[in-house]
Amino acid sequence: MPKLSIIGCGPGNPSYLLPVAREKALEQDLLVGKKMFLDFFPEFKGIKRELSSSLQKEIGFLKQEIHKVKVGLLVSGSPLQFSLARLVLKEVGRKNCVIIPGISVVEVALARLGLDREKLFVSSFHGRRPLLKPEDLLSFEHWVFFLDRDLSWLKEQEFLFSLGKFFYLENLTLPEERVLALKGSENLPQVKGPALLVGSKWL
């Protein structure tokens, strides 16, 4: 059975696309992904399909097509970190997939702030609302949260700002990139693109 290639395309800027990811993408007959990632490959000779909002529909399509042609699914830089790839792997089966990792937006965010991955906590508030407790976070030195457009939960988690200094990072690697220091939930920005909240005891 042909394998589905899950290809990490980085944080959004084509200059962050790894050569191995480009090579793997150009080997495919069909590329599926967001328009932003599909546009990374203007020289691609096969078929491009933009992802729809129905994930189940897209997964069904992928399961069907990998029996016919070589299919590449274009995802964000770290395919297994809060990505569509996790759901695809579950539905298609790990043995039926090849994963090409890319540069994670987490790595970019840490580099912007001069932080390392030691004692790093990573979670997501993208479409979910995990319950955070101070005792669960105190053993870490840095914290990264994937954000969606609703930041109201931060008003309920005000204790976060007592743990260290926090920054709001948006559209990393893109021309409209923003890195803002936060003083608390009262000066939260309006989310205009893919965003992270990063905090550290070191800063």
ABEGO torsion letter per residue (X at the ends): XBBBBBBBAEAGBAAABBAAAAAAAAABABBBEBAAAAAABAABABBBBBBBABAAAAAAAAAAAAAABBBBBBBBABAABGBAAAAAAAAAEAAABBBBBBBBAAAAAAAAAGBBABGBBBBBABGBBBBBBAAAAAABABBBBBBBABAAAAAAAAAAAAAEBBBBBBGBGBAABBBBBBAEAAABBBBABBBBBBBBAAX
